[in-house]
Amino acid sequence: MSTRARVTLHGARRRVLACAVAVAGLACAVVQPAPTPTTAAAGTPGVPPWSVELSAASAERFAVMALDCVHRQYPNKLSHVLASDEDVGSPLALHPVFYGCFDWHSAVHGHWLLVRLARRFPQASFVAPAREALGRSLDPDAIAKEVAYLRRDDRSGFERPYGLAWLLQLGAELRAWDDPQARAWAAALAPLEHAAADRLATWIPKLGYPIRSGEHSQTGFAFGLALDWANAVGDERLAGLIEHHARRLHAEDRACAVHLEPSGHDFLSPCLGAADLMRRVLPPTEFAAWLERSLPDIADDGTVDWLQPATSADRTDGKLVHLDGLNLSRAWMLDGIEQGLPPTDPRRAALRLSAHEHAVAGLASVSDEHYAGGHWLASFAVYLATRRGRSFES
């Protein structure tokens, strides 16, 4: 079968699968072969344009999911170092800003979701309650307590790197919102932003090796978020640090074993996470050569069988439901990797089609039926559907 025929066959398959996105309230992303190469994929006939769009109805549903959890204190999973009896406290007492959504980092990106959607849908009905929730959380006195907690010496590993990277994303989103309230909230959050950046800047040079986990400790994903923040706000120190150490840690990557992914609890891909970081650091031609060495399994004939979406067997299990998030994060990483390649690279077709397949599977799984996934999956869906990883203003 010719490459063109294979792409057409997979395109027909994608038309059926993509309509499942409507289950998640998103516009049906009908993918079909393009009659001619697009500018974004010149030299790869048959590669469809990105067509997952965030509808107003979906934005409403995702915002409601975040509003339901950002101030819900229990159930809660603390990551907390105790030095004495005086350190015992409730989630609200310990973290007066980010005590909801089951854990600190999910509370952070739940707030990020509200800011992201309020910026993009300023007339939506959820904007007023979102502003009320943000105003309640982003109180300068409460933020000062979060800063004091984070800066204590015996808590140097707190939420490092995942939660710290999401905190920076929240700060960048607030800074980019041209709104008087948002400017006040950004100013209030700035001390915690700087504390998070300082923690990362102190830690990154000490890393002898990257952390290739499929969960919160992964460095590839967190470095990418932190680098996007540094570039958005003009922090040349952190940007230069991340770019230098990303090259140091990943320049010699070879044959990442994507065929062994995922592990049972992954919500991030170790192989794709590293690649999505390096496409931010390397120019396209250099990145293309690096990707050939690092991920040689990527198809160059437009097929997608090299990477299949994952399936969660029990969405009530807080660990097993991670696999739904993996499909979402894989989708945006595949999309970002494609963006980082030269326009005529033959791998772009497979990357884009695989991104679609994972987006369809991931978006269809976002539900508030079970709190195990409901407290965080909407943030991943919004990150994907608004293409945050490609461009801050997208």
N, C-alpha and C positions, 0 to 999 in steps of 0.2 A: 504494500500500500504506500502511496506517495505521501510525502510530508503534508502536502496541501489536503489530501483526503483525510489524513489522520486528524488534522486540525478541524476540518469540517465535521467529522464524526464526533469529536469531543465537543465541538460547539453545539451540536444538536443535543448531546447529553447534558450540557450546561444549561440549555434553555429549559429543560425539565427541572433540573436541580435548583436553578436560580429563582424560580417562582416560589420555592419554599420560603424565601426571604419574607414573603407577604405574611407568613405566620408570625413573624416578629414585628409586624406593622410597618415594614419598610416597603418602598416601591419595588415591584417585581423587577429584578435586574436581569432582563433578557439579554443574554450574550449570544451574539451571532457573528459569523465571520464577516470582517469588513471587506468591502469590494476592492479597496486599494489600501496599501500601507498608510498608516497615519504618521504624522510627524514624530509622535512619541515612540513609534515602533517601526521606523523606516527600515525596509529590508526584511520585514517579517510579515508577509501577506497573511491575512486570516486572523491576525491577533485583534481581539475585540478591545474597544476602549473600556476603561474602568467605568462601571455603571451602577455601583452600589451607592445609593443616595439616602440620606437621612431625612425622612419625611417629618412634617410637623407633628403628626400623630405619634411617631416613634420617639421624637424628642420629648414630648409630653410624658409618655410612659416611662422613659428612662429617668427623667427628672423626678417623677413621683417616686420611683424606686430609691433614688438618692435621698430625697426629702424624708422618706420613711425611715432611713437608718442613721442619718448624720447626727441626730440627737437621741438615738436609742442606745441606752447605756448597756443593756443586757439582752442576750448573752454577750460575753466579752472574753477575749483571749489576750491576756497581758503578757508582754515581754519586759520584765521588770527586775532590775538588780536591787536587792535589799542589803543595806549596810547596817541597819539597826531597826529596832521596833518602830522607830519614828517614820520609816519609809513605807510602812503598811498603809494602804489607802485604797479607796474605790477608784474605778477608772475615771470618774468625773473629777475626783480630788487630785489625782495624779496628772491628768491631761485635760484641763478645763476647756481646751479647744477641740481636740481630736479624740474624743472618748467614745464616739458612736461607731456604727457599722462593724461591730465585732472586734476590730483591731485597729491600731493607730494608722497604719498605712492605708487601709480601706477607707477610713474616715477622711484621710487627706485627699485621696482621689475621688471620693464622693463629693467633697467640696469643689475639687477641680471640675468635675462634671457639671455642677450647677453653674459655675462661672462660664465654662465653655459654651453651654447651651444658651444661657442668658445673653451672651454676646451675639450668638448666631440667630437667635429667635427672640428679638427684643420685645415683640408684641404678644408673645404667647402667654397663656393664662398662668403658666407655672412661674413666670418671672417674678411676680410679686411675692409669693411664698419663698422663692429661692433667695431673693434679696433679704427677706426677713430672717431666714436661716443663716445667711452669710453674716448679716449684721450681728446676730446673736452670738455667732462663733468667734468672729474676728475682732474681739475686744482687746485693746492694747494691754490691759492688766492680765487677762487670761493668757495672751501670747507671751508676756514676760515670764509667766510661770513655765510655759513650755520651753522657753529659751534656757531658763535656769536648770530645768530637768535635763535638757540635751547637753549642756555644757559641763555637767559634772564629770570629773575624770573617770569615775568607775562606770560610766555609761557610754564610753567611747564607741562601743559596737552597736548602740541602740539604732534599730531600723537602718542599718548600714548593709548594703547601699540602696535597697529598693525604696524604702519609705522616704529616705532623704532625697532621692531623685524625684519622686512624685511631689514632695514638698516644693522643690525648685520649679517643677512644672506649674504648680498652683500659683506660685509667685509670678512666673512669667505670664501666665494667662491673665492675672489681675493687672499687671503692668500694661498689657496690650489693650485693655478695655478702656475705651475713651468715654469715661463716665465718672462723675464726681464721687459717687460712693465707692466705686472701684478704686479710684486713686487713694482715697482714705484707707481703704482696706489694704491696699498694696503697701502703703507707708507703714501701717501697723504690723504687717507680716514681715517686713524687711529684716528686722533683727533675727527672726527665726530662719529666714532664707540665708542670711550670712552665716549663721551658726551651722546650718546644714552644709553649705559650700565649704566652710573651714574644715569640718569633719572629713569630708571627702578629699580635700586637698592635702590634708595631713596623712591620710591613709593610703591613697593611691600610690605614691612613690615607694611605699613599703611592700607592696605586693610583689612577691617573687614570681607568681604565676596567676593567670586569669582564673576566675571561679566559673567553671563550666557546669553549673547546676541548672536544672529546669525549674527552679523555684526562686524564692526571694533573694538568695545570696548571689545570683548570677551577676557578673560584672558587665557583660556585653550590653544587656538591656539597660541597666542603670547608667552606665557611661554614656550611652546614646542620649538618654533623657537629660542627663546633666550637661552634656555638650550642647544640646539644643538650647537649654536655658542660658548657658554661658554666652553663646552666640547671640541670642535674642536680647540679652541685657547688656552686652558689651563687657563681660568679665573675661578679659584677655588672659589673665593669669590661669583661671581654671580651664579655659578652652585650650590653651597651649599645653597645660599639664596633661589633660585627657588625650589630646592628639598624640603627644610624645609617647605616653605610656601605652596607648592602644597599639601603636606601631611596635613598641618594645615587646609587648605581651603576645601579639598576634602575627607579626610579620612572617614567622616561620611555620604557621599553621599548615598542616598537610592532611588531606583525605579525612576530613571530619566524618565520623561514622553516623551519618544521618539515618542510615538503614537500621540502626539500633534504637532510634527514637520512636515513640516517647517512652520514658519510664512511667510507672503507674500514677505518679502524682505531678507530672509536669504541667505547668501552665505557660512556660517559656521554652523555646527550642534552644539548646546550647549551640548547635551549629549555626542556625539562622541568626541567633542573637549576636554572635561574633561578626557574621557577615553584615548585618544591618548596622553595626557600629562602624566597621571598616569602610562601608560605602560613604559614610559621613567624613571620613578622614582622608581617603585616597582619591586622587583624580581618576576619571572614568577608565582610562587606558590601563593605569596601574592597578585599579580595582579589578578590572576584567582578568588580568593575569593572576592576581592574588586569588580570585574566586575559582579559577581553573585548578589551582593547586589545592585550595582549601575544601572546595565542594565539587569534586569532579563528577558527582552523580547527577548533577542538574542536566536534564535532557536538552538537546539542541535541535530536536525535531518536532517540537510543539506538543509533545505528550506530557501527561501529568502523573503517570503511574509511579514515578520515582518518589512521590511523597503523598501519602493518603491522609485525609482527615482522621482524627482520633474520635473515639466513642466513649462516653461515660456510662458505666453500668449502673450507677446509683447516684442520682443528683441530690439525694439527701445527705450524702457523705461529703464533709467539707474538703477532704483530700481528693476523692475520686472526681468530684465536679471540676477540679482543676483542668481536666482535659477539655471541657467546653471552652475555657479561657485560652487553652493552647491553640485551638482552631482560630480564634480571633487574633491572637498575637502572631501566629504564623502568617495569617493573611496580610497583616500590615507590614511584617518583616519581608515577606516575598515581594510585596509592592515596592517597598523601599529599595530592596536589592536590585529589582529591575530598573528603578529610577537611576541607580548609581552606575549602570553599565552604559557603554557607548550606544548610540541609537541603532546601529546595525548588528549588534551582538545577537547571534542566533539563539541564545538561551532566553531571550526576553519573552518569547511566546509561551514556553513552558512555565516560566515564573508567573506570568500574568494569569494564565488559565488556572494554575494551582492556587494562586491568591484568591481567585473567584470561588473555587471549590471550597476552600477553607472558610471564606467569608460567609458563604451560604450556610454551611454547617454550623458555624459559630453563632451567627445572628439568630438562627432558628432556635437556639438553645437558651437564649436570654429570657429568663422568666422570674417572676417574684413568687412563684409557687413554693419554693424552698429557700429559706434564708441562707443556707449554705452557699448558694450561688448568687442569690438575689442581692446580697450586700455588696457585691463587687463587679459582677459581670457587665452591668450596664456601663460602667466606666470604660471597660475594654471595648465594648461595642461603639461607644461614642468616639474613642480614640481612633478606631478603625474607620468608621463611617465618615468622620470629618477629616480623615487623612492627616491627622496631626503630625505623624512621623515624617511626612514629606516636607511640609512647610508650615511654619507657625501660623501664617495668615491664611492658610487654605481652609 
